[in-house]
């Protein structure tokens, strides 16, 4: 699985996801796409058959409009620490992956 980490989330999440879950995860900063528009990010993720991890509801609208791929992991947790985000991901990652196998959008709430 290839994951693209949107700009509202810490770029360090990509390293965390790589290390803890064995997935390819890339921050937009790493990809030199931090100034890209949502549609550019969506199209890039589409071309890589990637999953976008985001807090931005606009990606849900893009998915409704253009379809999948990409799939979306939509994080609806408010402002939180990086450590809490990691804890939430550790606790919910297996369920998220299971849900992604049958759904285009998976919402992560605390």
HUTA-V739010 format. One record per run of one state. SS is the DSSP state (H for helix, E for strand, - for the rest). FROM is the first residue (numbers start at 1). LEN is the number of residues. If there is no record, write none. Layout:
ss:SS from:FROM len:LEN
ss:SS from:FROM len:LEN
This chain:
ss:- from:1 len:1
ss:E from:2 len:4
ss:- from:6 len:6
ss:H from:12 len:10
ss:- from:22 len:2
ss:E from:24 len:4
ss:- from:28 len:10
ss:H from:38 len:11
ss:- from:49 len:2
ss:E from:51 len:4
ss:- from:55 len:3
ss:H from:58 len:9
ss:- from:67 len:4
ss:E from:71 len:5
ss:- from:76 len:6
ss:H from:82 len:19
ss:- from:101 len:4
ss:E from:105 len:4
ss:- from:109 len:2
